[in-house]
Amino acid sequence: MTEAEKRRAIVEGALELERLGLNHGSAGNLSLRDGAAALVTPSGVPARELAPEAIARMTLADESGAYEGPLPPSSEWRFHLDIYRARPDVGAVVHMHSTYATTLATLRREIPAVHYMIAAFGGPTVPCVGYAAYGTAELSRLVVEGLRNRDGVLLANHGAIVTGPDMRKALWRAVELEALARVYYLGALAGAPVILPDDEIWRTVERFKTYGPREN
């Protein structure tokens, strides 16, 4: 994809998250890798007001927060860049404040294998990392560690992050993460959900390597 196409994909992704109720207003943020840089949604701009030219461009090698564009990047820019540095396989990052994932994050609970779709995130759990103030290097460190061998993570008292090779797959994971969180929360209200064994999930992880939307 060209840079212009990626900018449009970010705008469309932000609108889709809002349409699905996974983000609202200016909550959450998105980014795409663009070579040695990242394209990051600007700070405080609601999805419906977002324009491709307003998206900030940030060099991955620069840790100062410097950017190109008319508006400053999201206050969470640090974990976007750090994820790309740590995970060469990641091409897209989506951060959301969706209701059920955020509810579990306030309880500081990981999502266990209540459904085989947990395998879409690379293992038998979606972990919940500890709390740190938004936009800080400490939060970024916790996020990168949580995503070391997963493609989704909850942030204590904050929200969730999912990754993907491109925006299409990251958005797919965003939807699946919220669905898993909802099923686990409602199941826990009704009783004690049965957790699938780890070996079953690891087998499904292997099968999922060819499952889900293809890269653009």
ZADO-1210 file (C-alpha; in nm, 4 decimals, padded with zeros to 6 digits):
<atoms>
<atom x="00.0000" y="00.0000" z="00.0000" code="MET" pos="1"/>
<atom x="00.1111" y="00.3545" z="-00.0642" code="THR" pos="2"/>
<atom x="00.1315" y="00.6038" z="00.2212" code="GLU" pos="3"/>
<atom x="-00.1858" y="00.7703" z="00.0949" code="ALA" pos="4"/>
<atom x="-00.3675" y="00.4354" z="00.0957" code="GLU" pos="5"/>
<atom x="-00.2489" y="00.3652" z="00.4488" code="LYS" pos="6"/>
<atom x="-00.3725" y="00.7022" z="00.5672" code="ARG" pos="7"/>
<atom x="-00.7152" y="00.6282" z="00.4219" code="ARG" pos="8"/>
<atom x="-00.7105" y="00.2809" z="00.5813" code="ALA" pos="9"/>
<atom x="-00.6483" y="00.4363" z="00.9229" code="ILE" pos="10"/>
<atom x="-00.9412" y="00.6757" z="00.8819" code="VAL" pos="11"/>
<atom x="-01.1677" y="00.3924" z="00.7659" code="GLU" pos="12"/>
<atom x="-01.0491" y="00.1801" z="01.0589" code="GLY" pos="13"/>
<atom x="-01.1268" y="00.4518" z="01.3110" code="ALA" pos="14"/>
<atom x="-01.4763" y="00.4941" z="01.1666" code="LEU" pos="15"/>
<atom x="-01.5336" y="00.1177" z="01.1730" code="GLU" pos="16"/>
<atom x="-01.4337" y="00.0955" z="01.5392" code="LEU" pos="17"/>
<atom x="-01.6816" y="00.3689" z="01.6228" code="GLU" pos="18"/>
<atom x="-01.9557" y="00.2098" z="01.4101" code="ARG" pos="19"/>
<atom x="-01.9075" y="-00.1192" z="01.5952" code="LEU" pos="20"/>
<atom x="-01.9071" y="00.0523" z="01.9349" code="GLY" pos="21"/>
<atom x="-01.5476" y="-00.0461" z="02.0100" code="LEU" pos="22"/>
<atom x="-01.4373" y="00.3155" z="02.0475" code="ASN" pos="23"/>
<atom x="-01.6235" y="00.6433" z="02.0866" code="HIS" pos="24"/>
<atom x="-01.5340" y="01.0054" z="02.0233" code="GLY" pos="25"/>
<atom x="-01.1583" y="01.0508" z="02.0387" code="SER" pos="26"/>
<atom x="-01.1011" y="00.7446" z="02.2611" code="ALA" pos="27"/>
<atom x="-00.8420" y="00.4942" z="02.1448" code="GLY" pos="28"/>
<atom x="-00.5969" y="00.5286" z="01.8578" code="ASN" pos="29"/>
<atom x="-00.4653" y="00.3454" z="01.5527" code="LEU" pos="30"/>
<atom x="-00.1459" y="00.3254" z="01.3526" code="SER" pos="31"/>
<atom x="00.0152" y="00.1568" z="01.0549" code="LEU" pos="32"/>
<atom x="00.3798" y="00.0852" z="00.9876" code="ARG" pos="33"/>
<atom x="00.5138" y="00.2674" z="00.6815" code="ASP" pos="34"/>
<atom x="00.8666" y="00.1496" z="00.6153" code="GLY" pos="35"/>
<atom x="01.0931" y="00.3007" z="00.8808" code="ALA" pos="36"/>
<atom x="00.8092" y="00.5174" z="01.0123" code="ALA" pos="37"/>
<atom x="00.4641" y="00.4881" z="01.1666" code="ALA" pos="38"/>
<atom x="00.1455" y="00.6714" z="01.0759" code="LEU" pos="39"/>
<atom x="-00.0386" y="00.7497" z="01.4007" code="VAL" pos="40"/>
<atom x="-00.3824" y="00.9034" z="01.4578" code="THR" pos="41"/>
<atom x="-00.3679" y="01.2565" z="01.6010" code="PRO" pos="42"/>
<atom x="-00.4491" y="01.3464" z="01.9592" code="SER" pos="43"/>
<atom x="-00.8037" y="01.4422" z="02.0547" code="GLY" pos="44"/>
<atom x="-00.9653" y="01.4141" z="01.7111" code="VAL" pos="45"/>
<atom x="-01.2962" y="01.2198" z="01.6968" code="PRO" pos="46"/>
<atom x="-01.3147" y="00.9502" z="01.4294" code="ALA" pos="47"/>
<atom x="-01.5836" y="01.1391" z="01.2363" code="ARG" pos="48"/>
<atom x="-01.3565" y="01.4428" z="01.2080" code="GLU" pos="49"/>
<atom x="-01.0422" y="01.2522" z="01.1141" code="LEU" pos="50"/>
<atom x="-00.8866" y="01.3251" z="00.7748" code="ALA" pos="51"/>
<atom x="-00.5983" y="01.1348" z="00.6100" code="PRO" pos="52"/>
<atom x="-00.3774" y="01.4439" z="00.5990" code="GLU" pos="53"/>
<atom x="-00.4169" y="01.4953" z="00.9763" code="ALA" pos="54"/>
<atom x="-00.2432" y="01.1669" z="01.0608" code="ILE" pos="55"/>
<atom x="00.1024" y="01.2168" z="01.2080" code="ALA" pos="56"/>
<atom x="00.4110" y="01.0508" z="01.0626" code="ARG" pos="57"/>
<atom x="00.6750" y="00.9429" z="01.3145" code="MET" pos="58"/>
<atom x="01.0192" y="00.7936" z="01.2507" code="THR" pos="59"/>
<atom x="01.0677" y="00.4646" z="01.4363" code="LEU" pos="60"/>
<atom x="01.4315" y="00.5413" z="01.5126" code="ALA" pos="61"/>
<atom x="01.3412" y="00.8672" z="01.6897" code="ASP" pos="62"/>
<atom x="01.2286" y="00.8363" z="02.0532" code="GLU" pos="63"/>
<atom x="01.1745" y="01.2096" z="02.1095" code="SER" pos="64"/>
<atom x="00.8127" y="01.2226" z="01.9929" code="GLY" pos="65"/>
<atom x="00.8987" y="01.4315" z="01.6871" code="ALA" pos="66"/>
<atom x="00.6418" y="01.4109" z="01.4095" code="TYR" pos="67"/>
<atom x="00.5470" y="01.5385" z="01.0666" code="GLU" pos="68"/>
<atom x="00.1970" y="01.6699" z="01.0129" code="GLY" pos="69"/>
<atom x="-00.0434" y="01.9463" z="01.1108" code="PRO" pos="70"/>
<atom x="-00.1477" y="01.7868" z="01.4420" code="LEU" pos="71"/>
<atom x="00.0444" y="01.6110" z="01.7207" code="PRO" pos="72"/>
<atom x="00.0103" y="01.2319" z="01.7389" code="PRO" pos="73"/>
<atom x="-00.1955" y="01.0509" z="01.9991" code="SER" pos="74"/>
<atom x="-00.0606" y="01.0815" z="02.3524" code="SER" pos="75"/>
<atom x="-00.0143" y="00.7028" z="02.3291" code="GLU" pos="76"/>
<atom x="00.2322" y="00.7305" z="02.0382" code="TRP" pos="77"/>
<atom x="00.5085" y="00.5731" z="02.2454" code="ARG" pos="78"/>
<atom x="00.3637" y="00.2226" z="02.2640" code="PHE" pos="79"/>
<atom x="00.2814" y="00.2263" z="01.8929" code="HIS" pos="80"/>
<atom x="00.6446" y="00.2919" z="01.8042" code="LEU" pos="81"/>
<atom x="00.7794" y="00.0516" z="02.0641" code="ASP" pos="82"/>
<atom x="00.5555" y="-00.2303" z="01.9402" code="ILE" pos="83"/>
<atom x="00.6833" y="-00.1828" z="01.5854" code="TYR" pos="84"/>
<atom x="01.0428" y="-00.1818" z="01.7068" code="ARG" pos="85"/>
<atom x="00.9940" y="-00.4992" z="01.9110" code="ALA" pos="86"/>
<atom x="00.7741" y="-00.6875" z="01.6627" code="ARG" pos="87"/>
<atom x="00.8905" y="-00.6718" z="01.2991" code="PRO" pos="88"/>
<atom x="00.5901" y="-00.8883" z="01.2034" code="ASP" pos="89"/>
<atom x="00.3406" y="-00.6237" z="01.3201" code="VAL" pos="90"/>
<atom x="00.2147" y="-00.3782" z="01.0603" code="GLY" pos="91"/>
<atom x="-00.0889" y="-00.2354" z="01.2413" code="ALA" pos="92"/>
<atom x="-00.1791" y="-00.1460" z="01.6000" code="VAL" pos="93"/>
<atom x="-00.5297" y="-00.0750" z="01.7297" code="VAL" pos="94"/>
<atom x="-00.5956" y="00.0572" z="02.0801" code="HIS" pos="95"/>
<atom x="-00.9571" y="00.0581" z="02.1968" code="MET" pos="96"/>
<atom x="-01.1711" y="00.1319" z="02.5014" code="HIS" pos="97"/>
<atom x="-01.4418" y="-00.1221" z="02.4197" code="SER" pos="98"/>
<atom x="-01.6914" y="-00.1970" z="02.6966" code="THR" pos="99"/>
<atom x="-01.6317" y="-00.5612" z="02.7868" code="TYR" pos="100"/>
<atom x="-01.2558" y="-00.5656" z="02.7328" code="ALA" pos="101"/>
<atom x="-01.2228" y="-00.2515" z="02.9436" code="THR" pos="102"/>
<atom x="-01.4513" y="-00.3966" z="03.2115" code="THR" pos="103"/>
<atom x="-01.2240" y="-00.6999" z="03.2450" code="LEU" pos="104"/>
<atom x="-00.9247" y="-00.4650" z="03.2482" code="ALA" pos="105"/>
<atom x="-01.0741" y="-00.2809" z="03.5470" code="THR" pos="106"/>
<atom x="-01.1029" y="-00.6184" z="03.7211" code="LEU" pos="107"/>
<atom x="-00.7441" y="-00.6895" z="03.6136" code="ARG" pos="108"/>
<atom x="-00.8424" y="-01.0274" z="03.4730" code="ARG" pos="109"/>
<atom x="-00.6855" y="-01.1976" z="03.1765" code="GLU" pos="110"/>
<atom x="-00.9184" y="-01.3627" z="02.9266" code="ILE" pos="111"/>
<atom x="-00.8873" y="-01.7422" z="02.9535" code="PRO" pos="112"/>
<atom x="-00.9692" y="-02.0013" z="02.6874" code="ALA" pos="113"/>
<atom x="-01.3473" y="-01.9935" z="02.7214" code="VAL" pos="114"/>
<atom x="-01.3698" y="-02.0296" z="02.3418" code="HIS" pos="115"/>
<atom x="-01.1305" y="-02.1627" z="02.0808" code="TYR" pos="116"/>
<atom x="-01.1186" y="-01.8169" z="01.9135" code="MET" pos="117"/>
<atom x="-00.8663" y="-01.7221" z="02.1832" code="ILE" pos="118"/>
<atom x="-00.6173" y="-01.8899" z="01.9468" code="ALA" pos="119"/>
<atom x="-00.6480" y="-01.5863" z="01.7170" code="ALA" pos="120"/>
<atom x="-00.4289" y="-01.4061" z="01.9714" code="PHE" pos="121"/>
<atom x="-00.1462" y="-01.6593" z="01.9691" code="GLY" pos="122"/>
<atom x="-00.2034" y="-01.8616" z="02.2864" code="GLY" pos="123"/>
<atom x="-00.4435" y="-01.9828" z="02.5565" code="PRO" pos="124"/>
<atom x="-00.4927" y="-01.6419" z="02.7188" code="THR" pos="125"/>
<atom x="-00.5190" y="-01.2741" z="02.6420" code="VAL" pos="126"/>
<atom x="-00.3096" y="-01.1321" z="02.9281" code="PRO" pos="127"/>
<atom x="-00.3862" y="-00.8231" z="03.1321" code="CYS" pos="128"/>
<atom x="-00.0771" y="-00.6118" z="03.1990" code="VAL" pos="129"/>
<atom x="-00.0338" y="-00.3892" z="03.5026" code="GLY" pos="130"/>
<atom x="-00.1415" y="-00.0294" z="03.5297" code="TYR" pos="131"/>
<atom x="00.0724" y="00.2682" z="03.4317" code="ALA" pos="132"/>
<atom x="-00.0312" y="00.6213" z="03.3363" code="ALA" pos="133"/>
<atom x="-00.1259" y="00.6685" z="02.9724" code="TYR" pos="134"/>
<atom x="00.1451" y="00.7840" z="02.7365" code="GLY" pos="135"/>
<atom x="00.4307" y="00.6826" z="02.9661" code="THR" pos="136"/>
<atom x="00.7395" y="00.4765" z="02.8957" code="ALA" pos="137"/>
<atom x="00.6336" y="00.2427" z="03.1783" code="GLU" pos="138"/>
<atom x="00.3004" y="00.1662" z="03.0108" code="LEU" pos="139"/>
<atom x="00.4810" y="00.1075" z="02.6828" code="SER" pos="140"/>
<atom x="00.7201" y="-00.1355" z="02.8535" code="ARG" pos="141"/>
<atom x="00.4288" y="-00.3307" z="03.0022" code="LEU" pos="142"/>
<atom x="00.2502" y="-00.3406" z="02.6659" code="VAL" pos="143"/>
<atom x="00.5528" y="-00.4627" z="02.4720" code="VAL" pos="144"/>
<atom x="00.6148" y="-00.7382" z="02.7269" code="GLU" pos="145"/>
<atom x="00.2487" y="-00.8426" z="02.7171" code="GLY" pos="146"/>
<atom x="00.2582" y="-00.8601" z="02.3375" code="LEU" pos="147"/>
<atom x="00.5866" y="-01.0502" z="02.3276" code="ARG" pos="148"/>
<atom x="00.4080" y="-01.3709" z="02.2204" code="ASN" pos="149"/>
<atom x="00.0488" y="-01.2519" z="02.1804" code="ARG" pos="150"/>
<atom x="-00.1476" y="-01.0361" z="01.9376" code="ASP" pos="151"/>
<atom x="-00.3795" y="-00.8887" z="02.1979" code="GLY" pos="152"/>
<atom x="-00.3508" y="-00.7566" z="02.5505" code="VAL" pos="153"/>
<atom x="-00.5665" y="-00.5854" z="02.8117" code="LEU" pos="154"/>
<atom x="-00.4321" y="-00.2765" z="02.9908" code="LEU" pos="155"/>
<atom x="-00.5305" y="-00.2603" z="03.3573" code="ALA" pos="156"/>
<atom x="-00.7971" y="00.0079" z="03.4220" code="ASN" pos="157"/>
<atom x="-00.7545" y="00.1346" z="03.0675" code="HIS" pos="158"/>
<atom x="-00.8546" y="-00.0708" z="02.7624" code="GLY" pos="159"/>
<atom x="-00.7053" y="-00.3122" z="02.5106" code="ALA" pos="160"/>
<atom x="-00.4545" y="-00.3325" z="02.2253" code="ILE" pos="161"/>
<atom x="-00.4548" y="-00.5674" z="01.9282" code="VAL" pos="162"/>
<atom x="-00.2001" y="-00.6065" z="01.6508" code="THR" pos="163"/>
<atom x="-00.1931" y="-00.7440" z="01.2994" code="GLY" pos="164"/>
<atom x="00.0145" y="-00.7555" z="00.9832" code="PRO" pos="165"/>
<atom x="-00.2239" y="-00.4981" z="00.8355" code="ASP" pos="166"/>
<atom x="-00.5254" y="-00.2911" z="00.9402" code="MET" pos="167"/>
<atom x="-00.7773" y="-00.5449" z="00.8151" code="ARG" pos="168"/>
<atom x="-00.6491" y="-00.8217" z="01.0412" code="LYS" pos="169"/>
<atom x="-00.5984" y="-00.5884" z="01.3368" code="ALA" pos="170"/>
<atom x="-00.9635" y="-00.4784" z="01.3106" code="LEU" pos="171"/>
<atom x="-01.0698" y="-00.8435" z="01.2872" code="TRP" pos="172"/>
<atom x="-00.8827" y="-00.9120" z="01.6101" code="ARG" pos="173"/>
<atom x="-01.0394" y="-00.6063" z="01.7732" code="ALA" pos="174"/>
<atom x="-01.3856" y="-00.7484" z="01.7047" code="VAL" pos="175"/>
<atom x="-01.2862" y="-01.0965" z="01.8233" code="GLU" pos="176"/>
<atom x="-01.1268" y="-00.9655" z="02.1415" code="LEU" pos="177"/>
<atom x="-01.4382" y="-00.7761" z="02.2446" code="GLU" pos="178"/>
<atom x="-01.6524" y="-01.0821" z="02.1633" code="ALA" pos="179"/>
<atom x="-01.4303" y="-01.3042" z="02.3811" code="LEU" pos="180"/>
<atom x="-01.4388" y="-01.0516" z="02.6641" code="ALA" pos="181"/>
<atom x="-01.8190" y="-01.0360" z="02.6451" code="ARG" pos="182"/>
<atom x="-01.8597" y="-01.4157" z="02.6451" code="VAL" pos="183"/>
<atom x="-01.6214" y="-01.4546" z="02.9394" code="TYR" pos="184"/>
<atom x="-01.7870" y="-01.1777" z="03.1406" code="TYR" pos="185"/>
<atom x="-02.1395" y="-01.3103" z="03.0835" code="LEU" pos="186"/>
<atom x="-02.0302" y="-01.6696" z="03.1431" code="GLY" pos="187"/>
<atom x="-01.8714" y="-01.5689" z="03.4739" code="ALA" pos="188"/>
<atom x="-02.1993" y="-01.4031" z="03.5771" code="LEU" pos="189"/>
<atom x="-02.3906" y="-01.7239" z="03.5006" code="ALA" pos="190"/>
<atom x="-02.1476" y="-01.9568" z="03.6758" code="GLY" pos="191"/>
<atom x="-01.7944" y="-02.0896" z="03.6245" code="ALA" pos="192"/>
<atom x="-01.7038" y="-02.1117" z="03.2543" code="PRO" pos="193"/>
<atom x="-01.5264" y="-02.4299" z="03.1479" code="VAL" pos="194"/>
<atom x="-01.1759" y="-02.3442" z="03.0267" code="ILE" pos="195"/>
<atom x="-01.0371" y="-02.5314" z="02.7285" code="LEU" pos="196"/>
<atom x="-00.7038" y="-02.7100" z="02.7914" code="PRO" pos="197"/>
<atom x="-00.3827" y="-02.5438" z="02.6743" code="ASP" pos="198"/>
<atom x="-00.2896" y="-02.8265" z="02.4367" code="ASP" pos="199"/>
<atom x="-00.6189" y="-02.7848" z="02.2506" code="GLU" pos="200"/>
<atom x="-00.5542" y="-02.4120" z="02.2089" code="ILE" pos="201"/>
<atom x="-00.1966" y="-02.4629" z="02.0912" code="TRP" pos="202"/>
<atom x="-00.3246" y="-02.7026" z="01.8238" code="ARG" pos="203"/>
<atom x="-00.5769" y="-02.4409" z="01.7196" code="THR" pos="204"/>
<atom x="-00.3055" y="-02.1729" z="01.7099" code="VAL" pos="205"/>
<atom x="-00.1301" y="-02.3830" z="01.4449" code="GLU" pos="206"/>
<atom x="-00.4505" y="-02.4186" z="01.2447" code="ARG" pos="207"/>
<atom x="-00.5159" y="-02.0437" z="01.2712" code="PHE" pos="208"/>
<atom x="-00.1936" y="-01.9640" z="01.0875" code="LYS" pos="209"/>
<atom x="-00.4014" y="-01.9901" z="00.7681" code="THR" pos="210"/>
<atom x="-00.7289" y="-01.8633" z="00.9208" code="TYR" pos="211"/>
<atom x="-00.8832" y="-01.5170" z="00.9217" code="GLY" pos="212"/>
<atom x="-00.8656" y="-01.2315" z="00.6736" code="PRO" pos="213"/>
<atom x="-00.5725" y="-01.2266" z="00.4356" code="ARG" pos="214"/>
<atom x="-00.3216" y="-00.9438" z="00.4245" code="GLU" pos="215"/>
<atom x="-00.4038" y="-00.6555" z="00.1916" code="ASN" pos="216"/>
</atoms>
